[in-house]
Amino acid sequence: MMSQIDTQLIKQARKSKGMSQDQLANKIGVSKVAICWYENGDRTPTLQHFLELADILDLSLDALAGREASVVAEDEVNYKVRLPKRDLEILGEIKKYKKLYKNLYNDPERTMKLIDKRMK
């Protein structure tokens, strides 16, 4: 069910909260080894533990499920936003088409209207 959890995010969030694996394990009622397994991708938490991890680590379910990615805004180093990973994949594909990307960059509304019109 949740085979694609963001294992690195669990470790990063735990460390940013100053928690050891043992402390996190105690909070959700599993062993320290289980936390190690989650962080290494060797095991997937149960749905209940998945929800508890999200709550304790202040993570969205989408982020924990690996469906979001953090990006840093251009103007502020300390400002992060979360985007679905699929959106980043789409952007990566668009960038492969230099003319399309340039048109979207310069006039996104007009370019999208033209694309939409051509698709009808």
N, C-alpha and C positions, 0 to 999 in steps of 0.2 A: 504494500500500500504506500508506504513512505520511503521507498528505497533510495530516494535521491536527497536525503536531508543534507544540509550544508554543515558538514562535520567541522570545517575550519571555523565557521561562525560560532559554533558552540564553544569551542576552545577560546576564541578571541573574546567573546562576550563574558565567559566565566572569568578570564584573566582581567578584563577591564573592570569587573566588579570586585576584584581582589579576592576571589574565592579559589580555594583549592578544589581538586577533584573530590576529595573526601567531604568537604563542606557542601558542595553541590549535591553529591550523592545522598547525604543525610537529609537535605531539604526535600528531595523527591522520593526518598525511601528506596534507594537502590544501593548497590555496593560501589565502592570506588572503582572497581574493575569495570563495572557496567559503564560508568562515565568515560573511562579510558576507551572502552570498545566504541561508544558513540562517537567520541572525538576522532578515533582512527578509522571509522567507517566499517568496523568489523561486525557491529550489531546495530539494529535499528530499534529505537525506543518504542515501547507500546504507545498506543494513542494517548493514554492517560499521562504517561511520562513525557511524551512529546508536548502536550498541552502545558504541563507543569514547567518544563524547560523554557517554553516560550514566556510564560508568566514570570518566572524567577529571573530570567536573563533579559527581560524587557525587549523581547523580539517579536516581530509579527510572525504569524503562522506561515505566511508566504515566504518570508526571509528564511525562516528555519527550514522550510521545505525545499529551499534552493530555488525558489521561483522569483526571487528579487535579488537585486545587486545594489550595493551602495556605490554611489558616485559622488564625487566632490564637485560642487559648483565652481565655475571658473573664477568668480570674483572673491570667494571666501574659502580659505583653506580649511577652516573648522566647520564648514557647513556641509552636511551630507543630506542627500535625498535617496529614497529607495525607488528603484524601477524594476518592473518585471524583467527577468532575464530575456524573455521572448522579445521585448521591446528593444533591448540592446542587440539581439541577434538581427532583428529587422533593420536597425540602423546600420549595422555592419554590412548587410547585404546592399542597402541603398548606397553606401559609400563606394561600392565596387563600380557603380555607374556614375562616373565623374560628372557628366553633363546633368544628369538627373539630380545628383546631390547638390550641384551648384545652383540649379534652378530652385530646388527646395530651400536651400539656405538663403537665397536672395529674396524669394517671394513664395513662401510656403503655401499661402492660401490659394493663390492663382494656380500654382503648379498642381496642387491637390484637386482643384476643380477641373483642370484639364485632364488629369489622369482619370478622375471619376467619370467624366463625360465620355472618354474613349472606351471605358469599360462597359458602358451601357449598350 
